[in-house]
Amino acid sequence: MKLNEVLGMQEEFWKEKARVNWHKDGDKNTKYFHTLAKIKNTNKLITSIKVGEITLKEPNDIAEHIANYFKNLFSY
């Protein structure tokens, strides 16, 4: 019984410490991860795609071509 109480107190201590650290450093971490996500998103952006001799540059044309490609691929 006493062991469970002490373990509960220890768990509560670590939860409170994590909250304090989040309040203290949370904004720094959030800004860092959002910046990292923006960089990854920018690097993975498809701006053009070549289909045979034609180069598609309009986002709607690219999206339509990709959707049609996979519809044809999986429609057996």
C-alpha positions as CSV (number, residue, x, y, z in Angstrom):
1,M,0.0,0.0,0.0
2,K,2.7,2.4,1.0
3,L,4.8,1.5,-2.2
4,N,1.8,2.4,-4.4
5,E,1.4,5.7,-2.7
6,V,5.1,6.6,-3.2
7,L,5.0,5.4,-6.8
8,G,2.0,7.6,-7.4
9,M,3.7,10.6,-5.8
10,Q,6.8,10.0,-8.0
11,E,4.7,9.8,-11.1
12,E,2.9,13.0,-10.2
13,F,6.3,14.7,-9.6
14,W,7.5,13.8,-13.1
15,K,4.3,14.9,-14.7
16,E,4.6,18.3,-13.0
17,K,8.2,18.6,-14.0
18,A,7.3,17.8,-17.6
19,R,4.6,20.6,-17.5
20,V,7.1,23.1,-16.1
21,N,9.6,22.2,-18.8
22,W,7.0,22.5,-21.5
23,H,5.9,26.0,-20.3
24,K,9.6,27.0,-20.1
25,D,10.8,25.5,-23.4
26,G,7.6,24.6,-25.2
27,D,7.6,27.6,-27.6
28,K,11.2,27.1,-28.6
29,N,10.5,23.4,-29.4
30,T,7.2,24.2,-31.2
31,K,8.9,26.8,-33.4
32,Y,11.7,24.5,-34.2
33,F,9.4,21.6,-35.2
34,H,7.1,23.8,-37.3
35,T,10.1,25.2,-39.1
36,L,11.4,21.7,-39.8
37,A,7.9,20.7,-41.1
38,K,7.8,23.7,-43.4
39,I,11.2,22.9,-44.8
40,K,10.2,19.2,-45.5
41,N,6.9,20.3,-47.0
42,T,8.7,22.7,-49.4
43,N,11.2,20.1,-50.5
44,K,8.6,17.6,-51.3
45,L,6.4,19.9,-53.3
46,I,5.7,18.7,-56.9
47,T,5.9,21.8,-59.2
48,S,6.0,20.0,-62.5
49,I,5.7,16.5,-64.0
50,K,6.7,15.2,-67.4
51,V,4.2,12.9,-69.1
52,G,5.7,11.6,-72.3
53,E,6.7,14.7,-74.3
54,I,4.3,17.0,-72.3
55,T,5.3,18.8,-69.1
56,L,2.4,19.5,-66.7
57,K,2.9,22.6,-64.6
58,E,-0.5,23.5,-63.4
59,P,-1.3,22.1,-59.9
60,N,-4.8,20.9,-61.1
61,D,-3.4,19.1,-64.1
62,I,-0.7,17.4,-62.0
63,A,-3.3,16.3,-59.4
64,E,-5.6,15.0,-62.0
65,H,-2.9,13.1,-63.8
66,I,-1.7,11.5,-60.5
67,A,-5.3,10.6,-59.5
68,N,-6.0,9.1,-62.9
69,Y,-2.7,7.1,-62.8
70,F,-3.6,5.4,-59.6
71,K,-7.2,4.9,-60.5
72,N,-6.0,3.0,-63.6
73,L,-3.4,1.2,-61.7
74,F,-5.8,-0.2,-59.1
75,S,-9.0,-0.6,-61.1
76,Y,-8.8,-4.3,-62.2
